[in-house]
Amino acid sequence: MATTAIPAPTAALPDPPDLTGGALGACCTPLGTAPLSAHDADQLAAVLKAIAVPARLRLLSMIYARGGDEACVCELTEPLGLTQPTVSHHLKVLVDAGLISRDKRGVWAYYRPVPGALNSLAVMFGPAQ
């Protein structure tokens, strides 16, 4: 019996916000220095929306507190008291926001901080120089 391969979907996922440039780039000035463009405001709002959920803030803190080491999703479910699918959903939102990166190995996914992402966010809310 012959099997037919199902083609993979071709629709591309939207690019995560660029935390090294644009609204959140370290090169950009603080909010108090110049008004944001509509694009930059949309980009910043997407990141703020991603971290506006307490479970996501806790996940971010658990991942960033590892000092750059990766965290397996299997290690993050119990401390939060949430199911693995719920934790995976929250982690996906943080990945899409560009705050953490994901590496899938077998059935588990491993997460690590995106270098400079939180610093770029801090620059946006820092005092004008």
MOCORUR-V197174 format. One record per residue. N is the residue number from 1. OMEGA is omega in degrees with one decimal (NA if undefined). Layout:
((N:OMEGA) (N:OMEGA))
This chain:
((1:-178.2) (2:176.8) (3:179.4) (4:178.5) (5:177.1) (6:-179.1) (7:177.9) (8:176.9) (9:-177.5) (10:-179.5) (11:-179.5) (12:174.7) (13:178.1) (14:178.8) (15:175.3) (16:177.8) (17:179.0) (18:-177.0) (19:176.9) (20:179.4) (21:178.9) (22:-173.4) (23:-174.4) (24:-176.6) (25:177.9) (26:-179.8) (27:-173.6) (28:-177.5) (29:177.6) (30:-179.0) (31:-177.2) (32:-177.1) (33:-178.3) (34:177.9) (35:176.6) (36:170.3) (37:178.6) (38:179.8) (39:-179.6) (40:177.4) (41:177.2) (42:-178.8) (43:179.3) (44:179.2) (45:178.8) (46:178.6) (47:179.9) (48:177.3) (49:-179.9) (50:-177.3) (51:-177.6) (52:-179.9) (53:-176.8) (54:179.7) (55:179.3) (56:175.6) (57:178.3) (58:177.7) (59:178.0) (60:-178.1) (61:179.1) (62:-179.1) (63:-179.0) (64:-179.5) (65:179.1) (66:176.2) (67:178.6) (68:176.5) (69:-179.5) (70:177.9) (71:176.5) (72:177.7) (73:-179.9) (74:179.0) (75:-173.6) (76:-175.5) (77:-175.8) (78:179.6) (79:179.8) (80:-176.9) (81:178.7) (82:179.3) (83:-179.8) (84:178.2) (85:179.2) (86:178.0) (87:178.7) (88:177.0) (89:179.6) (90:179.2) (91:177.9) (92:178.3) (93:179.1) (94:175.5) (95:179.8) (96:178.2) (97:178.4) (98:-177.4) (99:176.8) (100:176.0) (101:-175.1) (102:175.1) (103:-178.0) (104:176.7) (105:-177.8) (106:-178.8) (107:-177.2) (108:174.9) (109:-179.1) (110:-174.1) (111:177.0) (112:180.0) (113:169.5) (114:-177.6) (115:175.9) (116:-175.5) (117:-179.6) (118:176.5) (119:178.6) (120:178.0) (121:179.8) (122:179.2) (123:-178.2) (124:-176.8) (125:179.1) (126:179.7) (127:175.8) (128:-177.7) (129:NA))
